[in-house]
Amino acid sequence: MYNSKPHQEHDLCRLHQHMLQTRLAMLVSHGEQGLLATHLPVLVAPDEGEFGTVYGHLARANRQWQDLEQGGEALLVFPGDDAYVSPGYYPSKHDNPRVVPTWNYTAVHAYGPVEVIHQAAPLLDIVSRLTDRHEQGRRTPWSVADAPADYLEGMLRAIVGIRLPISRLQGARKLSQNRSAEDIAGVRAGLGASTDYLDNRLAAHMRDL
């Protein structure tokens, strides 16, 4: 992705934290069927490999897995918080009106080859771990083991798993770092005072600048 130097994030722990907090990623690949993308929940194993490893699954009817099985590099996009930035947030505009709107955001892109998984045991492990992750905190969490065995076997036959060992990571934290300290404070205050909770979340990212 295009990412100018002031907005690049290289801290591996922060990149992994972003990925772990992302509930739905996007898997992008290019093969014989052209450019394909699938939205999917994933599991991130930060300590598996140099940059971590990502697990997930696709519907077997989703033919993207056939291209993935042919090899090559795929991309997983982990979107984050974002917000419109009005020039009205900049105190400096009173002295210099040459300002325009922009957009602040956070994102991580993870690249690597994809292993397609067909075997029932590792598939069961992936769906069980995904389920346990998202059932956490519920009063009566549901478990994959709660489903009838014959039904579960049929469901596992309807999916394929993916394992992507990350070969490179790109992180973006576009938080007005190219502006003056006064303007950064103005953006943070403007987004923090917004009635839109997404603006408020982006403002929170700017507190540690």
N, C-alpha and C positions, 0 to 999 in steps of 0.2 A: 504494500500500500504506500501511497505517497505520504511522507511523514517528515516535515521539516525538523531540523536539528533541535530547536528549543523544545519541541513537543515529544521527542523520543524518550521512551522509557526502557532502561536496560537492566533494572534491578530484578533479578530472577524471582526473588521471594514475592515482590509486588506483582509481577506478571502472573505467577501461580495463584496468588490470592484472588486476583481478578477472575481467572479462569474458574477457580473453585466456587466463586460466588455467582457465576453465570448459569442460569437455569436451562437456557436453550441456546445451543450453538448452531452454526450453519456449516455444513460440509459441502465444499465446492470442488469439483473435479472436471477434467476435460479429457475426453477419449473419443472412441468411435461414434458415440451417440451425441457428440458435441459438448457444450458447456452445461453441466448439471449442478443443481444445488438442492440439498435436503436440510430441513430444520430438524434437529434432534437433541434430546437430552444426552449428556455425556458424563462419564466418570473421568476424573483427572488423577493420575498417580504421579505426583511431583518428583518422587525419589526413584522412579523407574527410568533409567537412562539419563543422558547428559542434561536434557531439558525437560524430561518427563514423558509420560505416555498417556494417550487418551483412548478410552473404550466407549463403545456405543453399539447401537444396532439399527438396522434398516428393515423395512418390510421386504420379504423376498420378491414381492411383486414390483418393487422399486428397482428398475433395471440399472440404477447407478452402480450397484455393487458389481455388476458384470464388467464395467469399465475399470473399477477399482482393482479388480482381480487381475487385470492385464498389466499392472505395474504403473510406475510413474508417480509423480508427486501430487498430493492433494492438499487442500487448505481448509482449516477449521477457523471460522470467524467467531470470536467471543465478543459480542457487542457489550457496551457498558452504558453509563448514564450520559445524557446529552442535553444541551439547552441552547436556545437562541440567545445571542448576545447583542443587545441594542447599543448603538453608539451613545444613547442617552445615559448609559452607565459610566461613561468615561468623563471624569472631571476635566481632563485635558481638552475636551472638545470646545470649551469656552474660549480657549486661547488659540486652538488650531481646529477649525471645523472640517479639516480633511480626514474624516473618519467614515467608515461604512460598517454595516452589520456583519457579524460572523457567527460561527457556531462552535461551541466548545463541546468536547466529548472525550470519552475514554474507550479504548478498544484494544484487543490482542488478537494477532493472527498467528496461528501455529501451522507449520508446514511439515510434511513428512510422507513417507510411503505408507500404504494401507495394507494390512493383512486382513483378508476376509475370513471369517470364522463360520464354519458350518456345523461343527460337532456340538451335540446337545449339552455336554457337561460344561464347557466354557460359556456357552450361551446362557445356560441357567445361572451361572455365577454372575454374568453381566447384568441380567435382568433382576436378579435378587439384590445385588448391591445397589443398583439404581433405585429400586423400589424402597429399600431400607433407608436410603439417603432422603428421599422425598416424603417418607412416612414419619420421619423423625418429628417429635413434638406433638403428634396427634394423640388424643386421649386413648384411642384403641387402634393402634397402627395395624394396617393390613400387611400380610406377608405373602410372598409368592407361594409358600407352602400351604396357604389357606385354600388355594384352588385345587380342584380334583386332579389327580395325577394324569388321567387320560386326556382331560381338557388341556392341561399344561403342555403335555407332549405335542398336541396338535398346534398349539400356539407357538411353540419353539420351532416347529417345522415351517412356520410361516414367516420366520425372520432369519436374517443373517447378522452375525456380529462383525464389528470392525475393531481393529487395534492399530493405532497410529503412533509409532514412536517419533517424537518430535525431533526434527533435524535442525530447525531454526525457528526462532520466535521474534516477532515484531510487536512492540508495544507503543501505543499512542496515548498521551495524556495532554490533550490540547486544552490548556487552562489559562489562556491569556498570558503565558510566560513572555511573549514578545512585547508586552506593554509595560509601562512604568509601574512602580509599586503603588502609586496613587490610583492608577486606572485598574490595576488588579483588585485593589481594595474596593473600588467602585463596582466592579462586576460582581465580586463576592457579596457585597451588600445588596445589590439589586436583585440577584438571583435568590439570596436568602430571604428577602422580603416578599418574594413572589407568592401568589396564592396557588401556584402549580407545584406540587410536591416533587416533580421531576427536576424542576429548577432548583429546589431546595437541596436535593441530593447532589446535584452538580456543584452547588456552592460548597457543600461539605468537603468535596475533593480539594477545593482551593484553600482550605484552612492551613494545610501544611506546606504551602509554597513559601 
